Amino acid sequence: MDFKSLAKEYGTPLYVYDFDYIEKQFNSLKEAFKARKSLICYAAKANSNLSVLKHVANLGAGCDCVSIGEVKRALYAGVAKYKIIFSGVGKRDEEIQEALKEDILMINLESEEEMHRVEMIAKELNKIARISIRVNPNIDPKTHPYISTGLHENKFGVDLDSAKRMYIYAKKSAYLDPVGTHFHIGSQITDINPFKEASKVLADLVRNLKSLDIEIKFFDIGGGIGIRYKDESTIQPYDYVQAIFENLSGLDVTVTCEPGRFLVGNSGYFLTKVLYEKRNEDKRFVIVDGAMNDLIRPTLYSAYHEIELVGSNNEQISKADIVGPICESGDFFAKNIELPQTKHNDLLVIKSAGAYGFTMSSNYNTRGRAAEVALQNGKSRVIRARETFEDMIAKEVPYL
Ligand SMILES: *Cc1c(COP(=O)(O)O)cnc(C)c1O
């Protein structure tokens, strides 16, 4: 990839996404599912740029959304409404109303109280709400605590007994149609066993419900497939899918999955230019024009991203912290990594930045968000223009 030309053409800091890679990842997963009915609902929160959503929609994906804003993005980008799932622990009444009016595939319930609100709102609208229930199977995904979601100590989903009660209630309700069951136990999971265990728990639940005459059609296994940032061993799509399928014998369900990071994580590159180098005593800092407002993962999750100095043959290598211009000590991309000596305007590429990069960006320190560029079939195009000062102040009302 010619990062230098991209930086020259579009400026820095810059996000670049390889759309061909996203397609390859999508197809590898779809292929692994081919022995059963399946639906891949891309988790929009990983990277919700409209072009990315349109790209996956064109490949046949649906969307897993966690706000009505994401639902609207998905619809706007051309994702079929019957492939959209609305998840999340705290849906507002207006969000539920809109989701029901849009007639999306299903609303994924995360509490008993939420079920009653959805029922009430469906009644007001005289609609039948298709629902699934997010079960928290109390399984440790062995990932970073901030991205672990399937333990009872996490706020997500309901326990198995509550889920059963909810299904029985929903079945009797005139305004609820329980069509799905769901788990999502965490993100960046690199061990297949938590998926195996969770799908076994949920498959048993589906059999149990069947004996109560409650037919579950969608078996949603969430997202969470880990990717390689450094040297992680990753799960192969085929093994992942087999681990699920082996628990589903005798069940006629559409297996739904919600990959975010797996589809887009390694498609993304964040390009940033060196401004200065400085030393405080023995400590070397490389100060770049990107910052934590652009990519917060290193700060938020102590996440590792591989960083490379583009096109350098400087052999003078030493340890450095790569930091941004923001007034926070937490504003770093890496600490104590080996990097050749740099000079003003040298280019760094930060890899695996396609997921939870731009979508977590902010205007902190009144820094405009970076531009985003897609690479497809050897061509590049802007899919989001760089934010200007005027964009940032557009909603504000100065006291005059
Ligand atoms: C975040 C999330 C996903 C996607 O997780 P990845 O680790 O990016 O695959 C899927 N489903 C739900 C409900 C989520 O909250």
The ligand as a Tripos MOL2 file, in Angstrom:
@<TRIPOS>MOLECULE
LIG
   15    15     1     0     0
SMALL
NO_CHARGES

@<TRIPOS>ATOM
      1 C1        -20.0500   -4.7400   20.1000 C.3       1 LIG1
      2 C2        -21.0220   -5.7750   19.7720 C.ar      1 LIG1
      3 C3        -20.7630   -6.6730   18.7240 C.ar      1 LIG1
      4 C4        -19.4850   -6.6770   17.9320 C.3       1 LIG1
      5 O1        -18.3820   -7.0660   18.6700 O.3       1 LIG1
      6 P1        -16.9830   -7.3820   17.9300 P.3       1 LIG1
      7 O2        -16.0960   -7.7950   19.0200 O.co2     1 LIG1
      8 O3        -16.5390   -6.1210   17.2700 O.co2     1 LIG1
      9 O4        -17.2280   -8.4640   16.9430 O.co2     1 LIG1
     10 C5        -21.7380   -7.5920   18.4160 C.ar      1 LIG1
     11 N1        -22.9090   -7.6420   19.0990 N.ar      1 LIG1
     12 C6        -23.1900   -6.7900   20.1110 C.ar      1 LIG1
     13 C7        -24.4880   -6.9040   20.8110 C.3       1 LIG1
     14 C8        -22.2610   -5.8340   20.4830 C.ar      1 LIG1
     15 O5        -22.5310   -5.0100   21.4830 O.3       1 LIG1
@<TRIPOS>BOND
     1     1     2 1
     2     2     3 ar
     3     2    14 ar
     4     3     4 1
     5     3    10 ar
     6     4     5 1
     7     5     6 1
     8     6     7 2
     9     6     8 1
    10     6     9 1
    11    10    11 ar
    12    11    12 ar
    13    12    13 1
    14    12    14 ar
    15    14    15 1
@<TRIPOS>SUBSTRUCTURE
     1 LIG1         1 GROUP 0 **** ****
